Amino acid sequence: MSRKEPSAGTVAGEPAPAGTDSIQDAPVADVAGLLRRFRVRSGLSQEALAEVSGLSVAAIRTLEGGRRRSPRPETITALTNALHLSDTEGRLLELAARRPLVADQNGVPRELPAAIADFTGRDRQLDELLRLLRDPYVVAPSIVVSAVSGMGGIGKTTLAVQAGRLAADEFPDGQLYVNLRGGTGQPLHPRDALGQLLRSLGVRPGGDTDDVQVLARRFRTALAGRRALIVLDDAAGVSQVEPLLPGAAGVAVVITSRQRLSVLPGVQHLDLGVLTEDEALRLLGAVVGPGLITGDRVAARKVVQHCGCLPLAIRIAGGQCRRTPAGLRDLAHRLADDRLAALTDVHRSLSLSLTALAASNGLDIAAAKAFPMLTLFEGDHFPHRAAAKVLNTSLATAETLLERLVDVNLLQTPAPRQYKFHDLVRDLGRSMAHAELTEPELSDLRLRELRCYLGMLWRYAELTSKLDPYQAFATPSWSADAAELSDHPRILTWLDAELQNLVRLIRAAVKGGDDEQLLAVQLALGMPHLAGRLLRFAEASEALTAVATSSIEMDVRYEQGLHYWTGHLRADLGFEAEGIEWLRSALTMARRINEPYQLAATLLDLNYCLVRVGQAAEATLLIEEAREPVIESGLEWLEVAADIAVGTLAGVAGELELQRQVFKRVVELLPTRYSPSVVIIHLYTIAQSFLDSGQSAEAAAVLADALARSREGKTVAIEADLLYELGRSFAAVTDWERAVQAFVDGAEVAAQFPAEQKEAGLLHQLGGALERLGKHLEAVEAWERALLLYERVADPKAAEVRGLLGGGS
């Protein structure tokens, strides 16, 4: 018997036997099982149900014992009312009470497989499909064709049959079902499918039964004037299905397929994804018993997560679970160790999809060959460009191969030109890759991916900066793999979407071979330029720290750059003390290298950090030392940075008029010397200096300017810092209402960028402002949220908040 798609649920709360993956292999929903499950759920004994339903106890026992399988309609109605069943549950009980027939007494075909008792997590899709079947003329003037697509094991057949069963009364002339075996590698020929359909309609094929077109015409003629439903299950593709479509109104067709039948004319598409985690838990509860899920929800969540929320995997895994909490925990451990081994039928189902692809035409064969290499990508997605580099092919060819894998539901596309694999599909591909590829080949694939990201990172730097302290633009250029690109805003958008992947790649490459480690260093040195444009510093800081703290041997220029940028970014994130340590180390190396820009930049950054921690005397000496390389370098932007340092020190010394004069000149020069994002950073620094010297009105004006520039440039992340300082400026003049609003707005922005770790500080200050307004309960709420965030990262400021909450330190 050929196999079909699995159910998204089970019958009567019983598990599916291990290895089943079709409706016909799954337990059949019968009155006994359904009634027992619904009664137990309601908390009624057999005697109590008999009393509230008006039936005898003997009748209840006979039904639950399976000795009477087709009770009268009035009995079903009484039970439905007594058990307070939903419309769908009552319909299931009614369908289970019907005697299954291939054809009724009038010869009308009734071929849909038996109803499934538990149908979990597909309410929206079921409603959509039922809307098409119950009111087809609203959707299309003639025949209605709906195609349900999705990966193997997702529950396509279950959905189609469930909808067909519930809408059966709309099709009094029959419901036909054909398994097209598209996922088996040996799909049913259209000629054979037509022969089966004609026989179901009572028509002898006759004549030239090998001519598909002749058979198709007879089939369309046989359906003329009938209201019938046809379920074409597990279609291999459009060419297999087209001859099977009727030609007259009143007939509806539901097709399931592992690939999206996008070129089929007039089709209504329904793409089926995995269950949500809560839906998956309900399904697991139906398999192993809801009490077991309630008893150990942590283990249950691990099970469904390891199953990737795939219905087939959940049913198979649940069937292997001993009905105890320890059994559920053991199942979670086994899935964590080797889920492909534990879910062999899932492995087989997915392998069939790949086998069918590899046995097709040239494009499909190429896509099947690319599949295992693509599954080696880590992270929650991979970009089209990186796939092309790894496959060593053009962007156009790569996109064709990727979209073909999407078509057959082996690959997903969460965003334009971004792709991801379901966890179980990725496991399958990786097992194939490690079996087929040698270690040098695997290493070469990793290097290709790294070079793709390196090219994009440094091509952006090359297009937007004339500064090249590491000879990145020399031959061979670090940007070589993206040399054909010239649209730097488009590159920035790409890099923004890839920040997490960049960090992941750098951290992994640090632990690789010499070639990978060198690429990790080069990638890390490109991250600060990107962070400065996006005004997001956490990801770059993480990447730089990973490389700077490693034992990689490297050119002293690279090492100095790593230490400098690590210190710079730690200070940007508010960790000035850490920044000072890194910058002191960077300064030692910069003095040895004696390259003017690197020396001056390091001196100026260290000056900033020292001022922030109250060490103005040492900071003043550094400004004096920085003047010579600033003049020697001839770099105008460093002169402006030096002026900001002078103005800041003037504020510390109480020379407020000098501070204002210096900053006025700087604010006028900034737009002529820096990119918009760097202008905002310098305005932020100036506002901090004004605040620290007690000039809150001046600070507020500078911050308003910076906020306007940030919103115009859509550099959202930096707004959290600006609003933090704006709140401080309002608090300094006891304008608590405006301070609260600034801190609230800042916390909302910061929550969008949790890696920056800004939200806790804003909530901390918000609590203080609310307390000043006499809103104690709201202040406590803000402090409690701040404390939770501080404790997650072991921030010492947690002790201060605990004190505010009355909990001591």
C-alpha positions in Angstrom: 0.0 0.0 0.0 1.4 3.4 -0.9 1.7 5.9 2.0 0.2 9.3 2.2 0.6 12.4 4.4 0.1 11.9 8.2 -2.6 13.3 10.4 -2.1 16.4 12.4 -3.7 14.6 15.2 -4.6 11.2 16.6 -7.8 9.3 17.5 -9.3 9.2 20.9 -6.2 10.4 22.6 -4.3 7.3 21.5 -0.8 7.5 20.0 -0.1 6.7 16.4 2.0 3.6 16.0 5.6 4.2 15.3 6.2 4.3 11.6 2.8 5.4 10.4 2.7 8.4 8.2 -0.7 8.3 6.4 -4.3 8.7 7.2 -5.1 5.2 6.2 -2.3 3.9 8.4 -3.4 6.1 11.3 -6.0 4.9 13.8 -9.5 5.4 12.5 -11.8 7.8 14.4 -14.7 5.7 15.8 -17.6 6.5 18.1 -16.1 4.5 20.9 -12.8 6.3 21.0 -14.3 9.8 20.5 -17.0 9.3 23.1 -14.5 8.0 25.7 -12.1 10.9 25.1 -14.8 13.6 25.2 -16.4 12.1 28.3 -13.1 11.9 30.2 -12.3 15.5 29.2 -15.6 16.6 30.6 -15.0 14.9 33.9 -18.1 12.7 33.8 -18.4 9.1 34.7 -20.5 6.8 32.4 -23.3 7.0 34.9 -23.2 10.8 35.0 -23.2 11.0 31.2 -26.1 8.7 31.0 -28.1 10.9 33.4 -27.4 14.2 31.7 -27.9 12.8 28.2 -31.1 10.9 28.9 -29.5 7.6 27.7 -29.1 4.4 29.7 -25.9 3.5 31.3 -25.9 0.2 29.2 -26.2 2.3 26.0 -23.1 4.4 27.0 -21.2 1.3 27.9 -22.2 -0.4 24.6 -21.0 2.6 22.6 -17.7 3.0 24.4 -17.0 -0.7 24.2 -17.3 -0.5 20.4 -20.2 -3.0 20.3 -22.4 -0.5 18.5 -20.6 1.6 15.9 -23.4 3.4 14.1 -25.8 4.9 16.7 -28.9 6.8 15.6 -28.7 10.5 14.8 -30.8 11.4 17.9 -28.3 9.5 20.1 -25.4 11.6 18.6 -27.4 14.8 19.2 -28.1 13.9 22.8 -24.4 13.1 23.4 -23.2 16.3 21.7 -25.5 18.4 23.9 -24.6 16.6 27.1 -20.9 16.9 26.5 -21.1 20.5 25.3 -19.1 19.7 22.2 -18.1 22.3 19.7 -19.6 22.3 16.2 -16.4 20.7 14.8 -16.3 18.0 17.5 -20.0 17.3 17.1 -19.5 16.9 13.3 -16.6 14.5 14.0 -18.8 12.4 16.2 -21.5 12.4 13.6 -19.1 11.4 10.8 -17.7 8.6 12.9 -21.2 7.2 13.4 -21.7 6.9 9.6 -20.9 3.6 8.1 -17.9 4.0 5.8 -18.8 3.3 2.1 -16.8 3.4 -1.1 -20.2 4.0 -2.8 -23.6 4.4 -1.3 -26.7 2.4 -2.2 -27.2 4.6 -5.2 -23.8 4.0 -6.5 -22.5 7.5 -5.6 -18.8 7.3 -4.8 -17.8 8.1 -1.2 -14.0 7.6 -1.3 -12.5 9.9 1.2 -10.4 8.2 3.9 -11.9 7.9 7.4 -12.2 11.0 9.5 -9.4 11.8 12.0 -10.5 12.4 15.6 -7.9 15.1 16.7 -7.3 17.8 14.2 -4.9 20.2 15.9 -3.7 23.7 15.1 -5.2 24.2 11.6 -8.4 26.1 12.4 -7.6 29.1 10.1 -6.5 26.9 7.1 -9.5 24.6 7.6 -11.9 27.5 7.6 -10.3 28.9 4.5 -10.6 25.6 2.7 -14.1 25.0 3.8 -15.1 28.5 2.6 -13.9 27.5 -0.9 -15.7 24.2 -0.9 -19.0 25.4 0.6 -19.4 28.6 -1.5 -17.3 28.0 -4.6 -19.1 30.5 -6.8 -17.9 33.3 -4.7 -14.3 32.3 -5.5 -14.6 31.3 -9.1 -17.3 31.1 -11.8 -16.5 27.5 -12.8 -14.5 24.8 -11.1 -12.7 25.5 -7.9 -9.1 24.2 -7.5 -7.3 24.6 -4.2 -3.7 23.4 -3.9 -2.4 22.6 -0.4 1.4 22.6 -0.4 4.0 22.0 2.3 7.0 19.8 3.2 6.6 16.1 3.9 4.9 15.4 7.2 3.3 18.8 7.5 -0.3 17.4 7.4 -1.5 18.3 3.9 -3.5 15.2 3.3 -5.1 15.4 6.8 -6.3 19.0 6.1 -7.6 18.1 2.7 -9.5 15.0 3.8 -10.9 16.8 7.0 -12.2 19.6 4.9 -13.7 17.2 2.3 -15.4 15.2 5.1 -16.9 18.3 6.7 -18.1 19.7 3.3 -19.3 16.3 1.9 -23.0 17.4 1.9 -22.1 20.1 -0.6 -21.2 17.4 -3.2 -24.2 15.0 -3.4 -22.8 13.4 -6.6 -19.7 12.0 -4.9 -16.4 12.6 -3.3 -13.5 11.0 -5.2 -10.0 10.4 -3.9 -6.8 9.4 -5.7 -3.3 9.0 -4.2 -1.0 10.3 -6.9 2.1 9.0 -5.1 4.1 12.1 -6.0 6.5 11.8 -3.0 7.4 8.2 -3.6 9.7 8.6 -6.6 7.2 6.5 -8.7 4.3 8.8 -9.2 1.0 7.5 -10.6 0.8 8.1 -14.4 -2.1 10.4 -15.4 -3.5 7.6 -17.5 -3.8 5.3 -14.5 -5.3 8.1 -12.4 -7.9 8.8 -15.0 -8.8 5.1 -15.3 -9.3 5.0 -11.5 -11.5 8.1 -11.6 -13.6 6.9 -14.5 -14.2 3.6 -12.7 -15.3 5.4 -9.6 -17.8 7.3 -11.7 -19.1 4.1 -13.2 -17.6 4.7 -16.6 -15.8 1.9 -18.4 -12.6 3.4 -19.9 -13.1 1.5 -23.2 -11.4 2.3 -26.5 -7.8 3.6 -26.5 -7.1 3.6 -22.8 -3.5 4.6 -23.3 -4.4 8.0 -24.8 -4.4 10.4 -21.9 -6.3 13.1 -23.8 -9.1 10.7 -24.8 -9.4 9.6 -21.2 -9.4 13.2 -20.0 -12.3 14.1 -22.3 -14.3 11.1 -21.1 -13.7 12.1 -17.5 -14.8 15.7 -18.1 -17.9 14.4 -19.9 -18.7 12.0 -17.0 -18.6 14.9 -14.6 -20.8 17.3 -16.6 -23.8 18.3 -14.6 -22.5 16.7 -11.4 -21.7 18.3 -8.1 -18.6 16.4 -6.9 -15.4 16.8 -4.9 -12.1 15.3 -6.1 -9.1 15.1 -3.8 -5.9 14.5 -5.7 -3.4 13.6 -3.0 0.4 13.9 -3.1 0.8 15.3 -6.6 4.2 15.2 -8.2 3.7 18.3 -10.3 1.5 20.3 -12.7 1.9 17.9 -15.7 0.5 15.0 -13.6 -2.5 17.0 -12.4 -3.6 19.0 -15.5 -5.3 16.1 -17.3 -7.3 15.3 -14.1 -9.0 18.6 -13.8 -12.8 18.7 -14.7 -14.2 21.2 -17.1 -17.6 22.1 -15.7 -18.9 24.2 -12.8 -20.1 22.4 -9.7 -16.9 20.3 -9.3 -14.3 21.2 -6.7 -10.7 19.9 -6.7 -8.4 19.8 -3.7 -4.8 19.0 -4.5 -2.0 18.3 -2.0 1.6 18.4 -3.1 5.1 18.7 -1.7 5.7 21.5 -4.2 3.9 24.7 -4.9 1.9 24.3 -8.1 2.3 27.9 -9.0 1.7 27.7 -12.7 -1.6 25.8 -12.4 -4.3 28.1 -13.9 -6.9 29.4 -11.5 -5.6 27.6 -8.5 -6.2 28.9 -4.9 -3.0 28.3 -3.0 -2.8 27.3 0.6 0.7 26.9 1.9 1.0 24.9 5.1 3.7 25.6 7.7 4.7 23.9 10.9 2.5 24.2 14.0 3.1 26.9 16.6 4.7 25.7 19.8 1.3 25.8 21.6 -0.4 23.9 18.8 2.4 21.4 18.8 2.0 20.9 22.6 -1.7 20.2 22.1 -1.0 17.7 19.4 1.6 15.9 21.7 -1.0 15.9 24.4 -3.4 14.2 22.1 -0.8 11.5 21.4 0.5 10.8 24.9 -2.3 12.2 27.0 -2.8 15.8 28.1 -2.1 14.9 31.8 1.5 14.0 30.9 2.0 17.4 29.2 0.7 19.2 32.2 2.9 17.1 34.5 6.1 18.1 32.8 5.7 21.0 30.5 9.4 21.7 30.2 10.1 18.2 28.8 7.1 18.5 26.5 8.3 21.7 25.1 11.8 20.2 24.5 10.1 17.3 22.6 8.1 19.5 20.2 11.1 21.8 19.7 13.3 18.9 18.8 10.5 17.8 16.4 10.6 21.2 14.8 6.8 21.4 15.5 6.3 19.1 12.5 3.1 17.1 13.0 4.5 13.8 11.6 7.6 14.0 13.9 5.4 14.8 16.9 3.2 11.8 16.3 6.1 9.4 15.7 8.0 10.7 18.8 4.9 10.6 20.9 4.3 7.0 19.9 7.7 6.1 21.3 7.0 7.7 24.7 6.3 5.7 27.8 3.3 7.2 29.5 5.1 8.6 32.5 6.9 11.9 33.1 10.2 10.0 33.2 9.3 8.6 29.7 8.6 12.1 28.4 12.0 13.3 29.7 13.8 10.3 28.3 12.2 11.0 24.9 13.4 14.6 25.0 17.0 13.4 25.8 16.9 10.9 22.9 15.7 13.5 20.5 18.4 15.9 21.6 21.1 13.2 21.1 20.1 12.1 17.6 16.7 13.1 16.4 17.2 11.7 12.9 17.8 8.2 14.4 14.8 8.6 16.7 12.6 9.9 13.9 13.5 7.4 11.1 10.1 7.7 9.3 10.5 11.5 9.2 14.0 10.9 7.7 12.5 8.6 5.2 9.7 11.0 4.2 12.1 13.9 3.7 14.5 11.6 1.8 11.7 10.6 -0.6 11.3 14.3 -1.5 14.9 14.6 -2.3 15.1 11.3 -4.2 12.2 12.5 -6.4 13.9 15.7 -7.1 17.2 14.0 -8.0 15.5 11.7 -10.4 14.0 14.6 -12.4 15.4 17.0 -15.0 18.7 18.8 -15.1 17.6 21.7 -13.0 16.2 19.5 -10.3 19.3 17.3 -10.3 21.4 20.4 -9.8 19.1 21.5 -6.9 19.4 18.1 -5.3 23.2 18.3 -5.6 23.3 21.7 -4.0 21.0 20.8 -1.1 23.5 19.2 1.3 26.0 22.1 0.8 23.3 24.6 1.6 22.3 22.9 4.8 25.8 23.7 6.3 24.7 27.3 6.8 24.2 28.1 10.5 22.0 30.8 11.9 18.3 31.4 11.4 18.7 32.2 7.7 21.3 32.5 5.0 21.3 35.1 2.1 21.1 34.4 -1.6 24.5 36.0 -2.2 26.3 33.7 0.3 24.6 30.7 -1.3 26.0 31.7 -4.7 29.5 32.0 -3.2 29.3 28.6 -1.4 27.9 26.9 -4.5 30.6 28.7 -6.7 28.0 29.8 -9.2 26.3 33.0 -10.5 23.7 34.9 -8.5 21.1 34.0 -11.2 21.9 30.3 -11.1 21.9 30.2 -7.4 18.5 31.9 -7.2 17.1 29.4 -9.6 18.3 26.5 -7.6 17.2 28.0 -4.3 13.7 28.7 -5.6 13.4 25.2 -6.9 14.1 23.9 -3.4 11.5 26.3 -2.2 9.0 25.0 -4.8 9.4 21.4 -3.5 9.2 22.6 0.2 12.6 21.5 1.2 13.6 25.2 1.7 11.7 28.2 3.1 12.1 31.9 2.2 11.2 34.1 5.2 12.2 37.3 3.4 13.2 38.3 -0.2 16.5 36.6 -1.0 16.8 35.1 2.4 16.4 31.3 3.0 16.2 28.9 5.8 15.7 25.1 6.4 13.4 23.4 8.8 15.6 21.9 11.5 14.8 18.3 10.5 15.5 19.0 6.8 18.8 20.6 7.8 19.7 17.6 9.9 19.1 15.3 6.9 21.2 17.6 4.5 24.1 17.8 7.0 24.2 14.1 7.4 24.5 13.8 3.7 27.1 16.6 3.4 29.4 15.0 6.0 29.0 11.6 4.3 29.7 13.0 0.8 32.3 15.7 1.4 35.9 15.5 2.7 37.2 17.8 5.5 39.2 19.9 3.0 36.0 20.3 0.9 34.0 21.3 4.0 36.7 23.8 5.0 36.7 25.3 1.5 32.9 25.9 1.8 33.4 27.7 5.1 36.1 29.9 3.6 33.8 30.8 0.6 31.1 31.9 3.1 33.5 34.0 5.1 34.9 35.7 2.0 31.4 36.6 0.9 30.8 38.5 4.1 34.3 40.0 4.1 33.8 41.3 0.6 30.5 43.0 1.5 31.8 44.5 4.7 34.9 46.0 3.2 33.3 47.0 -0.1 31.0 49.1 2.0 33.9 50.6 3.8 35.7 51.2 0.5 32.8 53.1 -1.0 32.1 55.3 2.0 35.6 56.0 3.5 38.9 57.0 2.2 40.6 55.7 5.4 42.5 52.4 4.9 44.6 51.8 8.0 45.0 48.0 7.4 45.7 48.2 3.6 42.4 46.5 3.1 42.0 48.2 -0.3 45.4 47.0 -1.5 45.9 44.0 -3.7 44.4 41.5 -3.0 41.6 43.7 -1.8 39.5 42.5 1.2 36.5 43.6 -0.8 37.3 41.5 -3.9 34.3 39.2 -3.5 31.9 42.2 -3.8 34.0 44.4 -6.2 31.1 44.5 -8.7 28.8 46.4 -6.3 28.7 50.2 -6.2 25.3 50.9 -4.5 26.5 51.4 -0.9 23.0 52.0 0.6 22.0 48.6 -0.8 25.1 47.0 0.7 24.3 48.6 4.1 20.8 47.2 4.0 22.3 43.7 3.3 24.8 44.0 6.1 22.2 45.3 8.6 20.1 42.1 7.9 23.3 40.0 8.4 24.6 41.4 11.7 23.8 38.3 13.7 25.3 36.1 11.0 28.5 38.2 10.9 29.0 37.8 14.7 28.3 34.0 14.4 30.8 33.6 11.6 33.5 35.6 13.3 33.1 33.6 16.6 33.3 30.3 14.7 36.2 31.3 12.5 38.3 32.2 15.6 38.3 28.5 16.4 39.1 27.4 12.9 42.3 26.9 10.9 44.8 29.6 10.0 42.9 30.8 7.0 39.7 31.1 8.9 41.4 32.9 11.7 42.8 35.5 9.4 39.4 36.1 7.9 38.0 36.4 11.4 40.5 39.2 12.1 39.7 41.0 8.9 36.0 40.7 9.4 36.2 42.0 13.0 38.2 45.0 11.8 35.4 45.9 9.4 32.6 45.7 12.0 33.2 49.2 13.6 32.7 51.0 10.4 29.3 49.3 10.0 28.4 49.9 13.6 29.1 53.6 13.2 26.8 53.8 10.2 24.0 51.9 11.9 24.6 53.4 15.4 24.4 49.9 16.8 27.4 48.8 18.8 26.6 45.6 20.6 27.2 43.2 17.7 30.5 44.8 16.6 31.6 44.8 20.3 30.9 41.1 20.7 32.7 40.2 17.5 35.8 42.3 18.3 36.0 41.0 21.8 35.9 37.4 20.5 38.9 38.1 18.3 40.8 40.4 20.5 40.7 37.9 23.4 41.8 35.0 21.2 45.4 33.7 20.8 45.5 34.3 17.1 49.0 35.5 15.9 48.6 38.6 13.7 50.2 41.7 12.3 50.7 44.3 15.0 48.6 46.8 13.0 45.7 44.4 13.2 46.2 43.8 16.9 46.3 47.5 17.6 43.1 48.0 15.6 41.3 45.3 17.5 42.3 46.7 20.9 41.4 50.2 19.9 38.0 49.4 18.5 37.2 47.1 21.3 37.9 49.9 23.8 36.0 52.4 21.6 32.9 50.2 21.4 32.9 49.3 25.1 32.9 53.0 25.9 30.1 53.6 23.4 28.0 50.9 25.2 28.6 52.7 28.5 31.5 50.6 29.9 34.1 53.3 30.1 36.3 51.5 32.7 36.6 48.5 30.3 37.2 50.8 27.4 40.2 52.4 29.3 41.9 49.1 29.7 41.6 48.2 26.0 42.6 51.7 24.9 45.7 51.8 27.1 46.9 48.6 25.5 46.1 50.0 22.1 48.0 53.2 22.9 51.1 51.2 23.7 51.0 49.5 20.3 50.1 52.8 18.5 53.2 54.5 19.9 55.3 51.6 18.7 53.7 51.7 15.2 53.8 55.5 15.1 51.2 55.8 12.5 49.6 59.3 12.9 45.9 58.5 12.5 46.0 55.4 14.8 48.0 57.2 17.5 45.8 60.4 17.4 42.5 58.4 17.4 43.6 56.2 20.3 44.7 59.3 22.3 41.4 61.1 21.7 39.2 58.1 22.6 41.2 57.4 25.8 40.9 61.1 26.7 37.1 60.8 26.4 36.9 57.7 28.6 39.2 59.3 31.3 37.0 62.4 31.4 33.9 60.2 31.9 35.4 58.5 34.9 36.7 61.7 36.5 40.4 61.5 35.5 40.6 64.9 33.8 44.3 65.6 34.7 45.5 62.6 32.7 43.1 63.4 29.9 44.6 66.9 29.6 48.0 65.4 29.1 46.7 63.1 26.3 45.3 66.1 24.4 48.6 67.7 24.4 50.2 64.5 23.0 47.5 64.2 20.4 48.0 67.6 18.9 51.2 66.7 17.0 49.9 63.6 15.1 46.6 65.4 14.5 48.5 68.2 12.7 50.8 65.8 11.0 48.0 63.6 9.7 46.2 66.4 8.1 42.9 64.7 8.8 40.3 67.4 9.4 37.9 65.2 11.2 40.5 64.5 13.9 40.9 68.2 14.4 37.2 68.5 15.2 37.4 65.5 17.6 40.3 67.2 19.3 38.2 70.4 19.7 35.4 68.4 21.3 38.0 67.0 23.8 39.2 70.6 24.5 35.6 71.8 25.0 34.8 68.8 27.3 37.9 69.6 29.5 36.9 73.2 29.6 33.5 72.2 31.0 35.2 70.0 33.7 37.5 72.9 34.6 34.5 75.3 35.0 35.5 77.4 32.0 31.9 77.4 30.7 32.2 80.3 28.3 35.2 78.7 26.6 33.2 75.4 26.5 30.3 77.1 24.8 32.5 78.9 22.2 34.4 75.7 21.3 31.2 73.6 21.0 29.4 76.3 18.9 32.3 76.2 16.4 32.3 72.4 16.4 28.5 72.1 15.8 28.9 74.3 12.8 31.8 72.3 11.4 30.3 68.8 12.1 28.1 68.4 9.0 31.0 69.4 6.7 33.5 66.9 8.2 31.5 63.8 9.1 28.8 61.5 7.8 25.3 62.0 9.4 25.7 59.1 11.8 29.0 60.4 13.2 27.6 63.9 13.5 24.9 62.4 15.8 27.5 60.6 17.9 29.5 63.8 18.4 26.4 65.8 19.3 25.6 63.2 21.9 29.1 63.6 23.4 28.7 67.4 23.4 25.4 67.1 25.2 26.9 64.9 27.8 29.6 67.5 28.4 27.0 70.3 28.8 25.0 68.1 31.3 28.1 67.2 33.3 28.9 70.9 33.6 25.4 71.8 34.8 24.2 73.4 31.5 21.0 71.5 31.0 19.3 74.0 28.6 22.3 73.8 26.2 22.3 70.0 26.5 18.6 69.8 25.7 19.0 72.0 22.6 21.9 69.8 21.3 19.9 66.6 22.0 16.8 67.9 20.1 19.1 68.6 17.1 20.6 65.1 17.4 17.1 63.5 17.7 15.9 65.2 14.6 18.9 64.1 12.6 18.5 60.5 13.9 14.9 60.4 12.9 15.6 61.8 9.5 18.4 59.3 8.9 16.3 56.4 10.5 19.2 55.5 12.9 16.7 54.3 15.5 19.0 52.6 18.0 20.9 55.7 19.0 17.6 57.4 20.0 17.7 55.4 23.2 20.9 57.1 24.2 19.7 60.5 23.1 16.4 60.2 25.0 18.3 59.0 28.1 20.4 62.2 28.2 17.3 64.3 27.3 15.6 62.8 30.3 18.6 63.7 32.4 18.5 67.3 31.2 14.8 67.6 32.2 15.5 66.0 35.5 18.3 68.5 36.2 15.7 71.3 36.1 13.1 69.2 38.0 10.8 69.0 35.0 9.8 65.5 36.0 6.8 65.2 33.6 9.0 65.7 30.6 11.8 63.6 32.1 9.3 60.7 32.5 8.2 61.0 28.9 11.8 61.0 27.6 12.7 57.9 29.7 9.5 56.1 28.6 10.1 56.9 24.9 13.8 55.8 25.3 12.8 52.5 27.0 10.5 51.7 24.1 13.3 52.3 21.6 15.8 50.3 23.7 13.5 47.3 23.9 13.8 47.0 20.1 17.5 46.5 20.4 18.1 44.2 23.5 21.7 43.4 22.5 22.6 47.1 23.2 21.5 46.7 26.9 20.1 50.2 27.2 16.6 49.5 28.5 17.6 48.8 32.1 19.3 52.2 32.5 16.3 54.0 31.1 13.9 52.1 33.4 16.2 52.8 36.3 16.0 56.6 35.7 12.3 56.3 34.9 11.6 54.9 38.3 13.4 57.8 39.9 11.4 60.4 37.9 8.1 58.7 38.7 9.0 58.6 42.4 9.6 62.4 42.3 6.1 62.8 40.9 4.7 60.7 43.8 3.8 57.8 41.6 5.3 55.2 43.9 3.7 52.0 42.5 4.6 52.9 38.9 8.2 53.7 40.1 8.4 50.3 41.7 7.2 48.6 38.5 9.9 50.4 36.5 12.6 49.5 39.0 11.5 45.8 39.1 11.8 45.7 35.3 15.2 47.4 35.5 16.4 44.9 38.2 15.4 41.9 36.1 17.4 43.2 33.1 20.4 44.2 35.2 20.5 40.8 36.8 20.4 39.0 33.4 23.8 40.5 32.6 25.2 40.7 36.1 25.3 44.5 36.0 26.6 46.0 39.3 23.8 48.6 39.1 21.4 45.9 40.2 22.5 46.5 43.8 21.5 50.1 43.6 18.1 49.2 42.3 17.6 46.5 45.0 18.3 49.3 47.5 15.7 51.5 45.9 13.2 48.6 46.2 14.1 48.2 49.9 15.9 44.9 49.3 19.4 46.0 50.3 22.5 45.2 48.3 
